[in-house]
Amino acid sequence: MKKECPSCAMEIDAAAKVCPICAYEFPRQSKALSWVAILLIVALLLWLVL
């Protein structure tokens, strides 16, 4: 599986944390932050419906 580097637009390995071409460091996203965002979206949708 591949992903595109946002800095140099090269296709690199999806597991790479740093681009081997331009040394762009991919930001780390916390799993907890993802869950908080999902819960906030669900809460907002429920609030709008009610």
N, CA, C, O and CB atoms as a CASP TS submission, in Angstrom:
PFRMAT TS
TARGET T0000
AUTHOR 0000-0000-0000
METHOD Language model
MODEL 1
PARENT N/A
ATOM      1  N   MET     1       0.845  -1.168   0.000  1.00  0.00           N
ATOM      2  CA  MET     1       0.000   0.000   0.000  1.00  0.00           C
ATOM      3  C   MET     1       0.898   1.241   0.000  1.00  0.00           C
ATOM      4  O   MET     1       1.940   1.266   0.654  1.00  0.00           O
ATOM      5  CB  MET     1      -0.965  -0.007   1.222  1.00  0.00           C
ATOM      6  N   LYS     2       0.487   2.242  -0.725  1.00  0.00           N
ATOM      7  CA  LYS     2       1.275   3.470  -0.877  1.00  0.00           C
ATOM      8  C   LYS     2       0.483   4.687  -0.405  1.00  0.00           C
ATOM      9  O   LYS     2      -0.745   4.651  -0.326  1.00  0.00           O
ATOM     10  CB  LYS     2       1.706   3.655  -2.344  1.00  0.00           C
ATOM     11  N   LYS     3       1.207   5.765  -0.093  1.00  0.00           N
ATOM     12  CA  LYS     3       0.589   7.049   0.189  1.00  0.00           C
ATOM     13  C   LYS     3       1.421   8.128  -0.487  1.00  0.00           C
ATOM     14  O   LYS     3       2.592   7.919  -0.806  1.00  0.00           O
ATOM     15  CB  LYS     3       0.471   7.301   1.726  1.00  0.00           C
ATOM     16  N   GLU     4       0.806   9.278  -0.700  1.00  0.00           N
ATOM     17  CA  GLU     4       1.487  10.373  -1.380  1.00  0.00           C
ATOM     18  C   GLU     4       2.042  11.358  -0.356  1.00  0.00           C
ATOM     19  O   GLU     4       1.349  11.755   0.581  1.00  0.00           O
ATOM     20  CB  GLU     4       0.529  11.088  -2.358  1.00  0.00           C
ATOM     21  N   CYS     5       3.274  11.737  -0.542  1.00  0.00           N
ATOM     22  CA  CYS     5       3.894  12.737   0.312  1.00  0.00           C
ATOM     23  C   CYS     5       3.308  14.105  -0.047  1.00  0.00           C
ATOM     24  O   CYS     5       3.318  14.479  -1.220  1.00  0.00           O
ATOM     25  CB  CYS     5       5.453  12.727   0.157  1.00  0.00           C
ATOM     26  N   PRO     6       2.798  14.864   0.935  1.00  0.00           N
ATOM     27  CA  PRO     6       2.222  16.175   0.626  1.00  0.00           C
ATOM     28  C   PRO     6       3.271  17.221   0.254  1.00  0.00           C
ATOM     29  O   PRO     6       2.930  18.269  -0.294  1.00  0.00           O
ATOM     30  CB  PRO     6       1.424  16.669   1.804  1.00  0.00           C
ATOM     31  N   SER     7       4.526  16.949   0.541  1.00  0.00           N
ATOM     32  CA  SER     7       5.590  17.901   0.239  1.00  0.00           C
ATOM     33  C   SER     7       6.143  17.745  -1.173  1.00  0.00           C
ATOM     34  O   SER     7       6.276  18.726  -1.905  1.00  0.00           O
ATOM     35  CB  SER     7       6.706  17.749   1.235  1.00  0.00           C
ATOM     36  N   CYS     8       6.469  16.501  -1.556  1.00  0.00           N
ATOM     37  CA  CYS     8       7.103  16.288  -2.866  1.00  0.00           C
ATOM     38  C   CYS     8       6.227  15.506  -3.849  1.00  0.00           C
ATOM     39  O   CYS     8       6.607  15.333  -5.007  1.00  0.00           O
ATOM     40  CB  CYS     8       8.413  15.558  -2.680  1.00  0.00           C
ATOM     41  N   ALA     9       5.071  15.036  -3.407  1.00  0.00           N
ATOM     42  CA  ALA     9       4.094  14.323  -4.231  1.00  0.00           C
ATOM     43  C   ALA     9       4.580  12.960  -4.734  1.00  0.00           C
ATOM     44  O   ALA     9       4.026  12.429  -5.696  1.00  0.00           O
ATOM     45  CB  ALA     9       3.722  15.174  -5.405  1.00  0.00           C
ATOM     46  N   MET    10       5.592  12.397  -4.105  1.00  0.00           N
ATOM     47  CA  MET    10       6.069  11.068  -4.472  1.00  0.00           C
ATOM     48  C   MET    10       5.245  10.006  -3.755  1.00  0.00           C
ATOM     49  O   MET    10       4.810  10.207  -2.621  1.00  0.00           O
ATOM     50  CB  MET    10       7.569  10.911  -4.134  1.00  0.00           C
ATOM     51  N   GLU    11       5.034   8.875  -4.422  1.00  0.00           N
ATOM     52  CA  GLU    11       4.352   7.742  -3.810  1.00  0.00           C
ATOM     53  C   GLU    11       5.363   6.981  -2.967  1.00  0.00           C
ATOM     54  O   GLU    11       6.399   6.544  -3.469  1.00  0.00           O
ATOM     55  CB  GLU    11       3.703   6.815  -4.888  1.00  0.00           C
ATOM     56  N   ILE    12       5.056   6.824  -1.676  1.00  0.00           N
ATOM     57  CA  ILE    12       5.967   6.118  -0.775  1.00  0.00           C
ATOM     58  C   ILE    12       5.178   5.062  -0.002  1.00  0.00           C
ATOM     59  O   ILE    12       3.949   5.015  -0.072  1.00  0.00           O
ATOM     60  CB  ILE    12       6.673   7.112   0.205  1.00  0.00           C
ATOM     61  N   ASP    13       5.886   4.235   0.718  1.00  0.00           N
ATOM     62  CA  ASP    13       5.270   3.183   1.517  1.00  0.00           C
ATOM     63  C   ASP    13       4.323   3.797   2.548  1.00  0.00           C
ATOM     64  O   ASP    13       4.666   4.789   3.189  1.00  0.00           O
ATOM     65  CB  ASP    13       6.351   2.324   2.215  1.00  0.00           C
ATOM     66  N   ALA    14       3.146   3.219   2.708  1.00  0.00           N
ATOM     67  CA  ALA    14       2.135   3.765   3.607  1.00  0.00           C
ATOM     68  C   ALA    14       2.574   3.751   5.070  1.00  0.00           C
ATOM     69  O   ALA    14       2.077   4.549   5.865  1.00  0.00           O
ATOM     70  CB  ALA    14       0.852   2.992   3.459  1.00  0.00           C
ATOM     71  N   ALA    15       3.483   2.871   5.434  1.00  0.00           N
ATOM     72  CA  ALA    15       3.932   2.785   6.818  1.00  0.00           C
ATOM     73  C   ALA    15       5.048   3.767   7.143  1.00  0.00           C
ATOM     74  O   ALA    15       5.436   3.897   8.304  1.00  0.00           O
ATOM     75  CB  ALA    15       4.392   1.390   7.114  1.00  0.00           C
ATOM     76  N   ALA    16       5.565   4.455   6.142  1.00  0.00           N
ATOM     77  CA  ALA    16       6.681   5.370   6.363  1.00  0.00           C
ATOM     78  C   ALA    16       6.258   6.552   7.216  1.00  0.00           C
ATOM     79  O   ALA    16       5.194   7.135   7.005  1.00  0.00           O
ATOM     80  CB  ALA    16       7.242   5.860   5.033  1.00  0.00           C
ATOM     81  N   LYS    17       7.100   6.899   8.181  1.00  0.00           N
ATOM     82  CA  LYS    17       6.845   8.052   9.041  1.00  0.00           C
ATOM     83  C   LYS    17       7.556   9.292   8.521  1.00  0.00           C
ATOM     84  O   LYS    17       7.193  10.420   8.856  1.00  0.00           O
ATOM     85  CB  LYS    17       7.285   7.758  10.472  1.00  0.00           C
ATOM     86  N   VAL    18       8.586   9.064   7.689  1.00  0.00           N
ATOM     87  CA  VAL    18       9.361  10.151   7.084  1.00  0.00           C
ATOM     88  C   VAL    18       9.535   9.828   5.597  1.00  0.00           C
ATOM     89  O   VAL    18       9.839   8.691   5.235  1.00  0.00           O
ATOM     90  CB  VAL    18      10.764  10.333   7.801  1.00  0.00           C
ATOM     91  N   CYS    19       9.344  10.817   4.756  1.00  0.00           N
ATOM     92  CA  CYS    19       9.526  10.620   3.317  1.00  0.00           C
ATOM     93  C   CYS    19      11.011  10.436   3.012  1.00  0.00           C
ATOM     94  O   CYS    19      11.823  11.276   3.400  1.00  0.00           O
ATOM     95  CB  CYS    19       8.945  11.820   2.513  1.00  0.00           C
ATOM     96  N   PRO    20      11.381   9.354   2.324  1.00  0.00           N
ATOM     97  CA  PRO    20      12.794   9.124   2.013  1.00  0.00           C
ATOM     98  C   PRO    20      13.325  10.069   0.925  1.00  0.00           C
ATOM     99  O   PRO    20      14.537  10.168   0.737  1.00  0.00           O
ATOM    100  CB  PRO    20      12.993   7.684   1.577  1.00  0.00           C
ATOM    101  N   ILE    21      12.449  10.747   0.223  1.00  0.00           N
ATOM    102  CA  ILE    21      12.864  11.653  -0.845  1.00  0.00           C
ATOM    103  C   ILE    21      13.170  13.054  -0.306  1.00  0.00           C
ATOM    104  O   ILE    21      14.247  13.600  -0.542  1.00  0.00           O
ATOM    105  CB  ILE    21      11.778  11.730  -1.922  1.00  0.00           C
ATOM    106  N   CYS    22      12.200  13.628   0.426  1.00  0.00           N
ATOM    107  CA  CYS    22      12.353  15.025   0.869  1.00  0.00           C
ATOM    108  C   CYS    22      12.467  15.185   2.386  1.00  0.00           C
ATOM    109  O   CYS    22      12.624  16.302   2.877  1.00  0.00           O
ATOM    110  CB  CYS    22      11.186  15.838   0.379  1.00  0.00           C
ATOM    111  N   ALA    23      12.389  14.086   3.128  1.00  0.00           N
ATOM    112  CA  ALA    23      12.501  14.071   4.600  1.00  0.00           C
ATOM    113  C   ALA    23      11.302  14.719   5.295  1.00  0.00           C
ATOM    114  O   ALA    23      11.406  15.154   6.442  1.00  0.00           O
ATOM    115  CB  ALA    23      13.776  14.788   5.030  1.00  0.00           C
ATOM    116  N   TYR    24      10.164  14.782   4.599  1.00  0.00           N
ATOM    117  CA  TYR    24       8.946  15.290   5.234  1.00  0.00           C
ATOM    118  C   TYR    24       8.537  14.331   6.339  1.00  0.00           C
ATOM    119  O   TYR    24       8.473  13.122   6.117  1.00  0.00           O
ATOM    120  CB  TYR    24       7.793  15.465   4.196  1.00  0.00           C
ATOM    121  N   GLU    25       8.256  14.861   7.538  1.00  0.00           N
ATOM    122  CA  GLU    25       7.814  14.034   8.662  1.00  0.00           C
ATOM    123  C   GLU    25       6.292  14.068   8.728  1.00  0.00           C
ATOM    124  O   GLU    25       5.691  15.127   8.913  1.00  0.00           O
ATOM    125  CB  GLU    25       8.440  14.526  10.008  1.00  0.00           C
ATOM    126  N   PHE    26       5.677  12.899   8.573  1.00  0.00           N
ATOM    127  CA  PHE    26       4.227  12.816   8.653  1.00  0.00           C
ATOM    128  C   PHE    26       3.800  13.014  10.102  1.00  0.00           C
ATOM    129  O   PHE    26       4.399  12.435  11.008  1.00  0.00           O
ATOM    130  CB  PHE    26       3.714  11.458   8.103  1.00  0.00           C
ATOM    131  N   PRO    27       2.765  13.830  10.331  1.00  0.00           N
ATOM    132  CA  PRO    27       2.314  14.073  11.706  1.00  0.00           C
ATOM    133  C   PRO    27       1.700  12.806  12.295  1.00  0.00           C
ATOM    134  O   PRO    27       1.036  12.035  11.601  1.00  0.00           O
ATOM    135  CB  PRO    27       1.291  15.233  11.749  1.00  0.00           C
ATOM    136  N   ARG    28       1.933  12.615  13.560  1.00  0.00           N
ATOM    137  CA  ARG    28       1.344  11.466  14.263  1.00  0.00           C
ATOM    138  C   ARG    28      -0.033  11.861  14.743  1.00  0.00           C
ATOM    139  O   ARG    28      -0.216  12.935  15.316  1.00  0.00           O
ATOM    140  CB  ARG    28       2.236  10.999  15.460  1.00  0.00           C
ATOM    141  N   GLN    29      -1.005  10.992  14.509  1.00  0.00           N
ATOM    142  CA  GLN    29      -2.356  11.252  14.969  1.00  0.00           C
ATOM    143  C   GLN    29      -2.693  10.243  16.056  1.00  0.00           C
ATOM    144  O   GLN    29      -2.617   9.032  15.852  1.00  0.00           O
ATOM    145  CB  GLN    29      -3.377  11.180  13.798  1.00  0.00           C
ATOM    146  N   SER    30      -3.055  10.755  17.177  1.00  0.00           N
ATOM    147  CA  SER    30      -3.396   9.924  18.317  1.00  0.00           C
ATOM    148  C   SER    30      -4.725   9.212  18.080  1.00  0.00           C
ATOM    149  O   SER    30      -5.661   9.801  17.537  1.00  0.00           O
ATOM    150  CB  SER    30      -3.459  10.768  19.596  1.00  0.00           C
ATOM    151  N   LYS    31      -4.806   7.950  18.484  1.00  0.00           N
ATOM    152  CA  LYS    31      -6.069   7.211  18.374  1.00  0.00           C
ATOM    153  C   LYS    31      -7.129   7.857  19.261  1.00  0.00           C
ATOM    154  O   LYS    31      -8.302   7.907  18.892  1.00  0.00           O
ATOM    155  CB  LYS    31      -5.872   5.720  18.763  1.00  0.00           C
ATOM    156  N   ALA    32      -6.719   8.355  20.435  1.00  0.00           N
ATOM    157  CA  ALA    32      -7.669   9.006  21.335  1.00  0.00           C
ATOM    158  C   ALA    32      -8.254  10.252  20.686  1.00  0.00           C
ATOM    159  O   ALA    32      -9.448  10.516  20.827  1.00  0.00           O
ATOM    160  CB  ALA    32      -6.994   9.369  22.666  1.00  0.00           C
ATOM    161  N   LEU    33      -7.443  11.013  19.986  1.00  0.00           N
ATOM    162  CA  LEU    33      -7.923  12.211  19.310  1.00  0.00           C
ATOM    163  C   LEU    33      -8.945  11.854  18.240  1.00  0.00           C
ATOM    164  O   LEU    33      -9.937  12.563  18.072  1.00  0.00           O
ATOM    165  CB  LEU    33      -6.755  12.980  18.690  1.00  0.00           C
ATOM    166  N   SER    34      -8.719  10.778  17.525  1.00  0.00           N
ATOM    167  CA  SER    34      -9.675  10.328  16.510  1.00  0.00           C
ATOM    168  C   SER    34     -11.016   9.976  17.142  1.00  0.00           C
ATOM    169  O   SER    34     -12.064  10.349  16.615  1.00  0.00           O
ATOM    170  CB  SER    34      -9.118   9.117  15.747  1.00  0.00           C
ATOM    171  N   TRP    35     -10.996   9.267  18.255  1.00  0.00           N
ATOM    172  CA  TRP    35     -12.243   8.881  18.923  1.00  0.00           C
ATOM    173  C   TRP    35     -12.976  10.099  19.468  1.00  0.00           C
ATOM    174  O   TRP    35     -14.203  10.162  19.395  1.00  0.00           O
ATOM    175  CB  TRP    35     -11.960   7.893  20.058  1.00  0.00           C
ATOM    176  N   VAL    36     -12.251  11.059  20.008  1.00  0.00           N
ATOM    177  CA  VAL    36     -12.885  12.271  20.519  1.00  0.00           C
ATOM    178  C   VAL    36     -13.569  13.020  19.375  1.00  0.00           C
ATOM    179  O   VAL    36     -14.689  13.504  19.532  1.00  0.00           O
ATOM    180  CB  VAL    36     -11.844  13.182  21.222  1.00  0.00           C
ATOM    181  N   ALA    37     -12.908  13.114  18.241  1.00  0.00           N
ATOM    182  CA  ALA    37     -13.493  13.797  17.085  1.00  0.00           C
ATOM    183  C   ALA    37     -14.762  13.092  16.625  1.00  0.00           C
ATOM    184  O   ALA    37     -15.760  13.749  16.326  1.00  0.00           O
ATOM    185  CB  ALA    37     -12.480  13.869  15.931  1.00  0.00           C
ATOM    186  N   ILE    38     -14.737  11.770  16.565  1.00  0.00           N
ATOM    187  CA  ILE    38     -15.917  11.003  16.148  1.00  0.00           C
ATOM    188  C   ILE    38     -17.065  11.216  17.129  1.00  0.00           C
ATOM    189  O   ILE    38     -18.205  11.429  16.716  1.00  0.00           O
ATOM    190  CB  ILE    38     -15.580   9.497  16.040  1.00  0.00           C
ATOM    191  N   LEU    39     -16.770  11.160  18.414  1.00  0.00           N
ATOM    192  CA  LEU    39     -17.814  11.360  19.427  1.00  0.00           C
ATOM    193  C   LEU    39     -18.402  12.768  19.365  1.00  0.00           C
ATOM    194  O   LEU    39     -19.609  12.941  19.534  1.00  0.00           O
ATOM    195  CB  LEU    39     -17.251  11.096  20.825  1.00  0.00           C
ATOM    196  N   LEU    40     -17.571  13.764  19.128  1.00  0.00           N
ATOM    197  CA  LEU    40     -18.077  15.135  19.010  1.00  0.00           C
ATOM    198  C   LEU    40     -18.989  15.290  17.791  1.00  0.00           C
ATOM    199  O   LEU    40     -20.005  15.982  17.864  1.00  0.00           O
ATOM    200  CB  LEU    40     -16.909  16.127  18.920  1.00  0.00           C
ATOM    201  N   ILE    41     -18.641  14.665  16.697  1.00  0.00           N
ATOM    202  CA  ILE    41     -19.482  14.733  15.498  1.00  0.00           C
ATOM    203  C   ILE    41     -20.820  14.057  15.747  1.00  0.00           C
ATOM    204  O   ILE    41     -21.863  14.584  15.360  1.00  0.00           O
ATOM    205  CB  ILE    41     -18.773  14.080  14.298  1.00  0.00           C
ATOM    206  N   VAL    42     -20.799  12.899  16.388  1.00  0.00           N
ATOM    207  CA  VAL    42     -22.046  12.187  16.699  1.00  0.00           C
ATOM    208  C   VAL    42     -22.897  13.021  17.646  1.00  0.00           C
ATOM    209  O   VAL    42     -24.109  13.122  17.459  1.00  0.00           O
ATOM    210  CB  VAL    42     -21.751  10.797  17.323  1.00  0.00           C
ATOM    211  N   ALA    43     -22.277  13.623  18.665  1.00  0.00           N
ATOM    212  CA  ALA    43     -23.026  14.458  19.617  1.00  0.00           C
ATOM    213  C   ALA    43     -23.634  15.659  18.905  1.00  0.00           C
ATOM    214  O   ALA    43     -24.776  16.023  19.187  1.00  0.00           O
ATOM    215  CB  ALA    43     -22.110  14.931  20.771  1.00  0.00           C
ATOM    216  N   LEU    44     -22.906  16.277  17.998  1.00  0.00           N
ATOM    217  CA  LEU    44     -23.428  17.416  17.252  1.00  0.00           C
ATOM    218  C   LEU    44     -24.619  16.999  16.384  1.00  0.00           C
ATOM    219  O   LEU    44     -25.628  17.702  16.329  1.00  0.00           O
ATOM    220  CB  LEU    44     -22.324  18.036  16.380  1.00  0.00           C
ATOM    221  N   LEU    45     -24.496  15.861  15.712  1.00  0.00           N
ATOM    222  CA  LEU    45     -25.600  15.372  14.882  1.00  0.00           C
ATOM    223  C   LEU    45     -26.841  15.073  15.717  1.00  0.00           C
ATOM    224  O   LEU    45     -27.958  15.385  15.303  1.00  0.00           O
ATOM    225  CB  LEU    45     -25.173  14.119  14.121  1.00  0.00           C
ATOM    226  N   LEU    46     -26.653  14.473  16.883  1.00  0.00           N
ATOM    227  CA  LEU    46     -27.790  14.187  17.760  1.00  0.00           C
ATOM    228  C   LEU    46     -28.427  15.478  18.250  1.00  0.00           C
ATOM    229  O   LEU    46     -29.651  15.569  18.343  1.00  0.00           O
ATOM    230  CB  LEU    46     -27.351  13.327  18.954  1.00  0.00           C
ATOM    231  N   TRP    47     -27.618  16.465  18.562  1.00  0.00           N
ATOM    232  CA  TRP    47     -28.123  17.743  19.036  1.00  0.00           C
ATOM    233  C   TRP    47     -28.937  18.444  17.948  1.00  0.00           C
ATOM    234  O   TRP    47     -29.966  19.057  18.233  1.00  0.00           O
ATOM    235  CB  TRP    47     -26.964  18.636  19.494  1.00  0.00           C
ATOM    236  N   LEU    48     -28.469  18.347  16.695  1.00  0.00           N
ATOM    237  CA  LEU    48     -29.196  18.974  15.591  1.00  0.00           C
ATOM    238  C   LEU    48     -30.525  18.287  15.312  1.00  0.00           C
ATOM    239  O   LEU    48     -31.498  18.937  14.931  1.00  0.00           O
ATOM    240  CB  LEU    48     -28.348  18.965  14.339  1.00  0.00           C
ATOM    241  N   VAL    49     -30.563  16.976  15.503  1.00  0.00           N
ATOM    242  CA  VAL    49     -31.783  16.216  15.239  1.00  0.00           C
ATOM    243  C   VAL    49     -32.835  16.506  16.307  1.00  0.00           C
ATOM    244  O   VAL    49     -34.025  16.590  16.005  1.00  0.00           O
ATOM    245  CB  VAL    49     -31.479  14.706  15.183  1.00  0.00           C
ATOM    246  N   LEU    50     -32.403  16.656  17.528  1.00  0.00           N
ATOM    247  CA  LEU    50     -33.341  16.886  18.628  1.00  0.00           C
ATOM    248  C   LEU    50     -33.645  18.334  18.697  1.00  0.00           C
ATOM    249  O   LEU    50     -34.418  18.762  19.554  1.00  0.00           O
ATOM    250  CB  LEU    50     -32.791  16.391  19.967  1.00  0.00           C
TER
END
